[in-house]
Amino acid sequence: MVLRPASLQVWILLRQLLHFLQLACLLNILASVQAYLARIAEVNTQGPGLRAVLETNPSALQQAAQLDEERKNKATRSPLHGIPLLIKDNIATLYEEGMRAHYSILPD
């Protein structure tokens, strides 16, 4: 057994996870964006009502369809191409993609 620093072990694990997720995409066994959005709603506002996710990208379904089409016709852009992702405490840079509260102080 080779001992490695913890950060290297985490990096190796993340790379292996991304390879698995890419394979799952190719085999169409990764849950759809609709399933992820439904699960967020289930735990966020229904059920336990955690309210941990302030908003989701309203263009997520359209963007997912575009990425799926790219995957069918071309090579992937990156290891995260087409992988649904939830990032906490991140400020979006496009008004259309969330965190609209930050724009409330700007004139129309």
C-alpha positions in Angstrom: 0.0 0.0 0.0 1.3 3.4 -1.0 0.8 6.2 1.5 -0.2 9.5 0.0 -1.0 12.9 1.4 -4.8 13.3 2.1 -5.2 16.0 -0.6 -3.7 13.7 -3.3 -6.0 10.9 -2.1 -9.0 13.2 -2.4 -7.9 14.3 -5.9 -7.6 10.7 -7.0 -11.0 9.8 -5.6 -12.6 12.8 -7.4 -11.0 11.8 -10.7 -12.3 8.3 -10.3 -15.8 9.6 -9.5 -15.8 11.8 -12.6 -14.8 8.9 -14.7 -17.6 6.9 -13.2 -20.1 9.7 -13.8 -19.0 10.1 -17.4 -19.5 6.4 -18.0 -22.9 6.7 -16.4 -23.8 9.5 -18.8 -22.6 7.4 -21.8 -24.8 4.5 -20.7 -27.8 6.7 -19.9 -27.9 5.6 -16.3 -27.3 8.9 -14.6 -30.5 10.5 -13.3 -31.9 13.3 -15.3 -31.8 17.0 -14.4 -35.6 16.7 -13.8 -34.9 14.1 -11.2 -32.3 16.3 -9.5 -34.6 19.3 -9.5 -37.4 17.2 -8.1 -35.1 15.9 -5.3 -34.0 19.4 -4.4 -37.6 20.5 -4.2 -38.5 17.4 -2.1 -35.9 18.2 0.6 -35.8 21.9 0.2 -39.4 23.0 0.4 -41.4 19.8 0.9 -40.7 17.1 3.4 -38.1 18.4 5.9 -38.2 21.9 4.3 -34.5 22.6 4.7 -34.6 25.6 2.4 -30.9 25.2 1.9 -31.0 25.9 -1.9 -32.2 29.5 -2.5 -32.7 29.1 -6.2 -31.9 26.9 -9.1 -31.0 27.9 -12.6 -34.3 28.4 -14.6 -32.4 27.5 -17.8 -31.1 24.2 -16.4 -33.4 21.9 -18.4 -32.6 23.8 -21.7 -28.9 23.8 -21.0 -29.0 20.1 -20.1 -30.7 19.3 -23.4 -28.0 21.3 -25.3 -25.2 19.5 -23.5 -26.8 16.1 -24.2 -27.0 17.0 -27.8 -23.3 18.0 -27.8 -22.4 14.8 -26.1 -24.2 12.8 -28.9 -22.6 14.8 -31.8 -19.1 15.7 -30.4 -16.6 14.9 -27.8 -17.2 16.2 -24.2 -15.9 19.7 -23.3 -14.5 18.7 -19.9 -14.8 15.9 -17.3 -17.9 17.7 -15.9 -19.7 17.9 -19.3 -23.3 17.0 -18.6 -22.9 16.2 -14.9 -25.6 17.9 -12.8 -23.9 20.0 -10.2 -25.0 21.8 -7.1 -22.7 24.5 -5.8 -23.5 26.1 -2.4 -22.8 29.7 -1.4 -21.8 30.7 -4.9 -22.9 33.9 -6.5 -24.0 33.6 -10.1 -22.5 36.0 -12.6 -25.6 36.1 -14.8 -28.8 37.6 -13.6 -30.8 35.0 -15.5 -29.0 32.1 -13.7 -29.8 33.1 -10.1 -29.0 35.2 -7.1 -31.4 37.9 -8.3 -31.5 39.4 -4.8 -28.1 40.9 -5.5 -29.5 42.8 -8.4 -32.5 44.3 -6.6 -30.5 47.5 -5.8 -29.8 48.1 -9.5 -32.1 50.4 -11.5 -34.2 48.8 -14.3 
